[in-house]
Amino acid sequence: MAKSITHEFMKGLWEEVPPFRLVLGLCPTLGVTTKMQFGIGMGLATTFVLVCANILVSMLRKVVPAKVRIACFIIIIATFVTLVELLMQAFAYPLFLQLGIFIPLIVVNCIVLGRAEAFASKNGLMLSIADGLGIGIGFTMSLAALGALREILGAGTITLWEGIELVNLVNLFPGFQPFQFMVQAPGAFICLGIMLCFMNMVGNR
């Protein structure tokens, strides 16, 4: 059992990392990663919903009728998304304003619903927690990495959180000119392509 739990957790960090391996959750991946901090915030919100939904779905898997399971899963997910919205409005309001519509859209995120249907509804509590946590952390790391790449190329900075700046190329190299289109929609697709290429190269080796 210990090996199974470890495997279910670790798979989300590489072999099944959502945006780059499963190619899921691309809407928030492309939409919110103009800065590293936005990617981290979105990833943590999704991880919370994913883990909590997996827990409840796993606990109720023998109670929920098969014919209405998808509707029940969506209600469960929507409940936790509402909780995340309220918590972010209370404790991280500037981040909530930046993420905007992408927070309520977690309800229809194919990663969350997919894990509930494909895994949590068929497995026990501990395995479901490990699965949700691994996939969620992998998703957060992916958004953070993509956000850092877009931000450093498009603005010359990497911002961990509000007021915490890790890198500022403009200060280090006064002649540096950011590629501003990298923090716009076309830049999202270009950086995603770069990351996918890197992942495939490393995976093949």
SULJOQUI-V694492 format. One record per residue. N is the residue number from 1. PHI is phi in whole degrees, -180 to 180 (* if undefined). NEAR is the number of other C-alpha atoms within 10 Angstrom. Layout:
N;PHI;NEAR, N;PHI;NEAR
This chain:
1;*;8, 2;-61;9, 3;-66;8, 4;-65;12, 5;-63;15, 6;-61;14, 7;-64;15, 8;-64;22, 9;-75;22, 10;-70;20, 11;-62;16, 12;-73;23, 13;-89;20, 14;-147;15, 15;-68;13, 16;-128;19, 17;-62;23, 18;-54;23, 19;-70;22, 20;-102;23, 21;-105;15, 22;-85;12, 23;51;12, 24;-122;19, 25;68;18, 26;-74;16, 27;-61;12, 28;-68;21, 29;-59;25, 30;-85;22, 31;-84;16, 32;-111;24, 33;-93;28, 34;-72;27, 35;-138;26, 36;-60;25, 37;-65;24, 38;-69;25, 39;-64;29, 40;-64;25, 41;-62;24, 42;-65;24, 43;-64;22, 44;-66;18, 45;-62;22, 46;-67;27, 47;-62;22, 48;-59;19, 49;-63;25, 50;-62;30, 51;-66;25, 52;-64;21, 53;-65;29, 54;-60;34, 55;-61;23, 56;-69;19, 57;-64;29, 58;-64;24, 59;-68;17, 60;-101;15, 61;-63;19, 62;-93;11, 63;-104;10, 64;-73;15, 65;-63;11, 66;-60;11, 67;-70;8, 68;-118;9, 69;-64;18, 70;-64;15, 71;-62;10, 72;-66;16, 73;-62;23, 74;-64;16, 75;-65;14, 76;-61;20, 77;-62;26, 78;-62;19, 79;-62;15, 80;-73;21, 81;-65;24, 82;-61;16, 83;-63;15, 84;-62;21, 85;-57;17, 86;-65;14, 87;-65;14, 88;-69;18, 89;-64;14, 90;-81;10, 91;-118;10, 92;-143;13, 93;-63;14, 94;-59;12, 95;-67;17, 96;-59;22, 97;-66;12, 98;-70;13, 99;-76;19, 100;54;13, 101;-66;11, 102;-69;16, 103;-68;22, 104;-62;15, 105;-72;13, 106;-60;25, 107;-55;23, 108;-104;14, 109;-67;20, 110;-65;14, 111;-66;24, 112;-66;26, 113;-66;22, 114;-64;15, 115;-69;20, 116;-64;30, 117;-76;18, 118;-83;10, 119;-125;18, 120;-62;28, 121;-74;24, 122;-122;15, 123;-132;18, 124;-73;16, 125;-64;17, 126;-65;18, 127;-65;24, 128;-68;30, 129;-64;24, 130;-62;23, 131;-64;26, 132;-63;31, 133;-68;23, 134;-64;26, 135;-63;29, 136;-65;28, 137;-66;22, 138;-61;26, 139;-65;30, 140;-63;25, 141;-62;19, 142;-64;24, 143;-66;29, 144;-65;25, 145;-66;18, 146;-66;24, 147;-64;29, 148;-65;26, 149;-64;26, 150;-66;29, 151;-70;24, 152;-68;22, 153;-80;21, 154;-93;20, 155;-131;22, 156;81;22, 157;-133;22, 158;-133;22, 159;-109;19, 160;-70;18, 161;-156;15, 162;-57;10, 163;87;7, 164;-114;10, 165;-101;12, 166;-82;10, 167;-138;15, 168;-141;14, 169;-68;17, 170;-64;14, 171;-75;11, 172;-73;10, 173;-129;10, 174;-55;8, 175;-85;9, 176;-68;12, 177;-115;13, 178;-63;17, 179;-87;16, 180;-64;14, 181;-68;15, 182;-68;21, 183;-97;24, 184;-107;16, 185;-55;12, 186;-61;11, 187;-64;19, 188;-62;23, 189;-69;14, 190;-64;14, 191;-67;19, 192;-62;21, 193;-62;13, 194;-62;13, 195;-66;18, 196;-63;16, 197;-60;13, 198;-62;13, 199;-62;14, 200;-67;12, 201;-62;10, 202;-67;9, 203;-63;11, 204;-66;7, 205;-74;5
